[in-house]
Amino acid sequence: MSSADPVTDPTSPTGPAIDAVVYDFGNVLIGWDPFGPYEGRPRAEIAAFFEAVDFDSINHAADAGTPYAVLLERVERTHPDQVADLRRYVEHYELSLTGPIDGSAELVAELKGLGLRLYGLTNWQAETFHSAEPAAPAIGLMQDVIVSGREGMAKPDRRIFELAVERFGVDPSRAVFVDDKAVNVDAARGVGFHGVVFTSTEALRRDLRALGLPVAE
């Protein structure tokens, strides 16, 4: 097999069994720690701030396309004493990125060498996505990437998986979707993808081998 050939199932007359891998990025290819922009402050203090403003909802709204300026205005109205802390997160976002997940770059390169098509489907704010590839260069090996904040919808919305099928031109029955959140993997499976919940690169290698891909142990 040449490095440009897709992985094939020798028992199947129809060709490749798996010919594409669709990657989530955060905590799959690149570490994300929202406490990073607050280095030097007590973790409990920042955790209390996150809880007070419902940071998870704010973050998901940003992932789904709501501009940070709008979110800051909302927090200014509801928690004026907390808006400076949210602004710090926005202005120092790059400090939340902790670098490549162990082994992830090597696996991406290996999959590329096997002839698989590689894509990204990430919940990420449009305003901060420019920080992604410098922190995890393997992202640059993706043939195409869907960034939720640019599309105005975010996982686990079924529509973003349907968009991936259309834009990437993949057959979901021959594609693997990898994400660290089970709810997103379940949504991908609902559209027909093979779904893998990411816990570590080592475990992902085992899961990919179980799907018939000849990745190294």
Secondary structure per residue as TSV (DSSP state, phi and psi in degrees):
chain	resnum	aa	ss	phi	psi
A	1	M	-	360.0	128.9
A	2	S	-	-80.7	163.3
A	3	S	T	-66.8	-14.7
A	4	A	T	-93.6	-6.2
A	5	D	S	-82.7	137.6
A	6	P	-	-68.4	156.6
A	7	V	-	-69.5	131.3
A	8	T	B	-118.1	153.6
A	9	D	-	-97.3	111.6
A	10	P	T	-64.8	-16.5
A	11	T	T	-88.0	-7.1
A	12	S	-	-105.1	126.3
A	13	P	T	-77.7	-7.1
A	14	T	T	-95.3	-2.1
A	15	G	S	109.9	-144.2
A	16	P	B	-61.7	136.2
A	17	A	S	-79.4	-50.1
A	18	I	-	-126.6	122.8
A	19	D	-	-124.9	3.3
A	20	A	E	-150.3	146.2
A	21	V	E	-125.2	128.3
A	22	V	E	-110.1	117.9
A	23	Y	E	-101.8	133.2
A	24	D	-	-72.6	158.5
A	25	F	-	-105.7	-55.5
A	26	G	B	-62.2	121.6
A	27	N	T	63.4	20.4
A	28	V	T	-123.5	-53.9
A	29	L	T	-102.8	-28.3
A	30	I	E	-137.8	134.3
A	31	G	E	-72.2	141.4
A	32	W	E	-132.3	125.2
A	33	D	-	-134.1	103.9
A	34	P	T	-64.1	-12.6
A	35	F	T	-78.3	-13.8
A	36	G	G	-54.0	-44.5
A	37	P	G	-65.7	-8.1
A	38	Y	G	-111.5	25.3
A	39	E	T	-53.4	135.1
A	40	G	T	98.1	-11.5
A	41	R	S	-105.4	152.1
A	42	P	-	-59.1	132.2
A	43	R	H	-59.4	-38.3
A	44	A	H	-62.2	-35.6
A	45	E	H	-64.6	-42.8
A	46	I	H	-72.2	-36.5
A	47	A	H	-60.7	-39.2
A	48	A	H	-65.7	-38.9
A	49	F	H	-62.6	-46.8
A	50	F	H	-57.3	-43.0
A	51	E	H	-67.7	-41.4
A	52	A	H	-61.8	-41.0
A	53	V	H	-96.8	1.3
A	54	D	T	56.5	63.5
A	55	F	H	-58.2	-36.1
A	56	D	H	-59.4	-41.2
A	57	S	H	-68.6	-39.7
A	58	I	H	-61.5	-45.9
A	59	N	H	-64.0	-40.9
A	60	H	H	-67.5	-38.3
A	61	A	H	-62.4	-40.6
A	62	A	H	-65.1	-42.0
A	63	D	H	-59.3	-33.7
A	64	A	T	-88.0	5.4
A	65	G	T	112.1	-1.3
A	66	T	-	-74.3	124.6
A	67	P	-	-62.3	148.0
A	68	Y	H	-60.0	-32.9
A	69	A	H	-59.3	-39.5
A	70	V	H	-67.2	-43.2
A	71	L	H	-66.0	-38.6
A	72	L	H	-63.9	-39.1
A	73	E	H	-62.9	-40.3
A	74	R	H	-63.3	-44.5
A	75	V	H	-68.6	-33.3
A	76	E	H	-59.2	-37.1
A	77	R	H	-76.1	-39.6
A	78	T	H	-94.2	-33.0
A	79	H	-	-139.8	68.1
A	80	P	T	-58.9	-26.5
A	81	D	T	-77.4	-8.5
A	82	Q	T	-108.7	-8.1
A	83	V	H	-64.6	-32.0
A	84	A	H	-64.2	-34.5
A	85	D	H	-69.4	-38.5
A	86	L	H	-67.5	-39.3
A	87	R	H	-62.2	-36.1
A	88	R	H	-62.2	-41.5
A	89	Y	H	-59.7	-46.0
A	90	V	H	-63.7	-45.2
A	91	E	H	-75.7	-20.5
A	92	H	T	-123.0	33.6
A	93	Y	G	-54.4	-38.4
A	94	E	G	-58.6	-22.5
A	95	L	G	-74.7	-10.1
A	96	S	G	-82.7	-11.7
A	97	L	E	-93.7	122.8
A	98	T	E	-103.8	7.3
A	99	G	E	100.0	179.3
A	100	P	E	-61.6	141.7
A	101	I	-	-66.2	140.7
A	102	D	T	-51.3	126.1
A	103	G	T	80.0	-5.8
A	104	S	H	-68.6	-42.0
A	105	A	H	-64.3	-39.5
A	106	E	H	-64.6	-40.6
A	107	L	H	-68.2	-42.4
A	108	V	H	-58.6	-45.4
A	109	A	H	-62.6	-38.2
A	110	E	H	-65.7	-44.7
A	111	L	H	-62.6	-39.8
A	112	K	H	-60.7	-43.2
A	113	G	H	-65.9	-24.9
A	114	L	T	-79.0	-4.1
A	115	G	T	90.3	8.7
A	116	L	-	-75.1	145.6
A	117	R	E	-82.2	134.1
A	118	L	E	-119.2	133.4
A	119	Y	E	-136.6	161.1
A	120	G	E	-116.9	139.6
A	121	L	E	-136.2	96.6
A	122	T	E	-122.9	137.5
A	123	N	-	-80.3	106.7
A	124	W	-	-154.4	141.9
A	125	Q	-	-68.6	136.0
A	126	A	T	-59.2	-35.3
A	127	E	T	-72.0	-19.7
A	128	T	T	-116.5	-1.4
A	129	F	G	-63.4	-23.3
A	130	H	G	-59.6	-19.7
A	131	S	G	-80.8	-11.9
A	132	A	H	-69.0	-57.8
A	133	E	H	-64.4	-40.0
A	134	P	H	-58.3	-31.8
A	135	A	H	-84.1	-22.0
A	136	A	-	-146.1	85.7
A	137	P	G	-58.3	-21.3
A	138	A	G	-60.3	-21.6
A	139	I	G	-58.6	-30.0
A	140	G	G	-68.5	-12.2
A	141	L	G	-84.5	-6.1
A	142	M	-	-71.1	139.3
A	143	Q	S	-70.6	-31.3
A	144	D	E	-161.1	156.7
A	145	V	E	-138.1	132.9
A	146	I	E	-100.0	121.0
A	147	V	E	-105.4	118.3
A	148	S	H	-55.3	-42.0
A	149	G	H	-63.1	-24.0
A	150	R	H	-81.3	-21.5
A	151	E	H	-97.7	-15.3
A	152	G	T	77.0	22.3
A	153	M	-	-156.8	153.8
A	154	A	-	-137.2	153.3
A	155	K	T	-57.3	143.4
A	156	P	T	-92.3	22.9
A	157	D	-	-55.6	123.1
A	158	R	H	-56.0	-32.2
A	159	R	H	-62.8	-31.1
A	160	I	H	-74.0	-28.3
A	161	F	H	-73.2	-38.2
A	162	E	H	-64.4	-36.7
A	163	L	H	-63.3	-40.6
A	164	A	H	-61.1	-43.3
A	165	V	H	-58.5	-45.5
A	166	E	H	-70.5	-49.2
A	167	R	H	-72.2	-39.8
A	168	F	H	-81.8	-17.8
A	169	G	T	67.9	37.5
A	170	V	-	-101.1	151.2
A	171	D	-	-91.4	111.3
A	172	P	G	-59.6	-24.9
A	173	S	G	-70.9	-12.6
A	174	R	G	-116.8	19.0
A	175	A	E	-128.5	144.6
A	176	V	E	-106.5	132.0
A	177	F	E	-109.5	130.1
A	178	V	E	-119.7	126.3
A	179	D	E	-152.0	150.0
A	180	D	S	-83.1	-7.2
A	181	K	-	-109.5	123.4
A	182	A	H	-60.1	-35.0
A	183	V	H	-63.5	-35.0
A	184	N	H	-73.3	-39.1
A	185	V	H	-63.7	-41.2
A	186	D	H	-61.4	-40.2
A	187	A	H	-64.8	-40.3
A	188	A	H	-63.7	-42.1
A	189	R	H	-60.4	-34.0
A	190	G	H	-63.8	-21.8
A	191	V	T	-96.4	-4.4
A	192	G	T	110.4	-0.7
A	193	F	-	-71.9	152.1
A	194	H	E	-73.2	127.7
A	195	G	E	-113.1	136.3
A	196	V	E	-127.8	125.3
A	197	V	E	-84.6	120.3
A	198	F	-	-80.4	129.9
A	199	T	S	-122.9	-33.9
A	200	S	-	-161.8	160.6
A	201	T	H	-64.4	-37.6
A	202	E	H	-59.8	-45.1
A	203	A	H	-67.0	-36.8
A	204	L	H	-62.8	-40.2
A	205	R	H	-58.1	-43.5
A	206	R	H	-62.5	-42.9
A	207	D	H	-65.2	-39.1
A	208	L	H	-68.3	-37.6
A	209	R	H	-64.0	-37.0
A	210	A	H	-64.6	-25.0
A	211	L	T	-87.3	1.2
A	212	G	T	99.8	5.6
A	213	L	-	-87.8	130.7
A	214	P	-	-84.3	55.5
A	215	V	-	-80.4	154.2
A	216	A	-	-68.5	155.5
A	217	E	-	-75.8	360.0
